[in-house]
């Protein structure tokens, strides 16, 4: 089946989406999701998080067909290795990235939070990350990185 | 990938959805958020009927109560004006279901259609005397309790859930307790209590026990103990004593004895909390 939607702000058309395919599988097949390993596939780890119309959702639980006419944003929305987003830079400064498996999802959830609430408190940050499993850092570094950005003047993110 | 799925249809109205269900009887499934189908793929299904293009995502206060469209996600419900329902209890419960990511996918219609015994929301919806509206070409509004007492599966084979209505509970006090291994886990037992007090007497009582591990059960015998009495320590003690052990069972997560013990603890805590809420307000 054919799908038309906006991917990271650009009009996108996929011609060959299988009706039983989930969005994570479709993103991978179209070269839009670089992580090769399989995630939990149950929406419980948060590693495959994307923004669907600005809301963080696990892409492994969303049928690809559901994105027709909608906005999908992946980590590419924020930046690339040559042009890191301030949130990505803050993650690096705070040592919030080790193996990196969970980071794209965490960054997108943090970004969505900051768009809706530029100055979240620690509890709100923790709540927004509560669907993301990280087995390296213990979460504190990511929380501190987001707090740093949340403390900046509005619009600086 | 679910290779047995051959088509994903996207109707623009409930009438169109019903027609598609009729055309593909026995081999189609509705997709609201789609979480259940992604967790438990069904080999008997070839056609998916997505409900995204039908405007079913809304939360509105109407004269009959809080009306929640079936396509509303738990996240949308928590962020809506409906979150203040039962003095914010609904919002507090929603915040403890799964994770924020999953709450953005789970829909109220999915909760009602799947009706898993471990649901956090079903005991609350049932305890609030909710009504469900089903569309099969025309709307049918029935009490949620009757819906589940009848053959809900058969009804859902040829109808779509349009919305849920929670009647206003202006004079009521409510409390909810759940026990789970981790915060994001399903509850291993939950209890919802809702009381209406008039002139210090309990005029109405609605008590439900869920994840027992069966489908939520109304604690009618305990309700009978409460009716007409003042809410105090003695009444609460009598209510807990009226809980009978056969209400709960054993599964691989919890034993019957432990569930029975927990049920008493939850009931006592909920009634005590309601007593405290009432005392604060008067």
Boltz contact constraints between the chains, C-beta under 6 A:
constraints:
  - contact:
      token1: [A, 19]
      token2: [B, 5]
      max_distance: 6.0
  - contact:
      token1: [A, 19]
      token2: [B, 7]
      max_distance: 6.0
  - contact:
      token1: [A, 19]
      token2: [B, 8]
      max_distance: 6.0
  - contact:
      token1: [A, 20]
      token2: [B, 1]
      max_distance: 6.0
  - contact:
      token1: [A, 20]
      token2: [B, 2]
      max_distance: 6.0
  - contact:
      token1: [A, 20]
      token2: [B, 5]
      max_distance: 6.0
  - contact:
      token1: [A, 21]
      token2: [B, 1]
      max_distance: 6.0
  - contact:
      token1: [A, 25]
      token2: [B, 1]
      max_distance: 6.0
  - contact:
      token1: [A, 43]
      token2: [B, 102]
      max_distance: 6.0
  - contact:
      token1: [A, 46]
      token2: [B, 101]
      max_distance: 6.0
  - contact:
      token1: [A, 55]
      token2: [B, 104]
      max_distance: 6.0
  - contact:
      token1: [A, 56]
      token2: [B, 101]
      max_distance: 6.0
  - contact:
      token1: [A, 57]
      token2: [B, 104]
      max_distance: 6.0
  - contact:
      token1: [A, 57]
      token2: [B, 105]
      max_distance: 6.0
  - contact:
      token1: [A, 58]
      token2: [B, 101]
      max_distance: 6.0
  - contact:
      token1: [A, 61]
      token2: [B, 35]
      max_distance: 6.0
  - contact:
      token1: [A, 61]
      token2: [B, 38]
      max_distance: 6.0
  - contact:
      token1: [A, 61]
      token2: [B, 105]
      max_distance: 6.0
  - contact:
      token1: [A, 63]
      token2: [B, 34]
      max_distance: 6.0
  - contact:
      token1: [A, 65]
      token2: [B, 8]
      max_distance: 6.0
  - contact:
      token1: [A, 66]
      token2: [B, 52]
      max_distance: 6.0
  - contact:
      token1: [A, 130]
      token2: [B, 99]
      max_distance: 6.0
  - contact:
      token1: [A, 131]
      token2: [B, 99]
      max_distance: 6.0
  - contact:
      token1: [A, 131]
      token2: [B, 100]
      max_distance: 6.0
  - contact:
      token1: [A, 131]
      token2: [B, 101]
      max_distance: 6.0
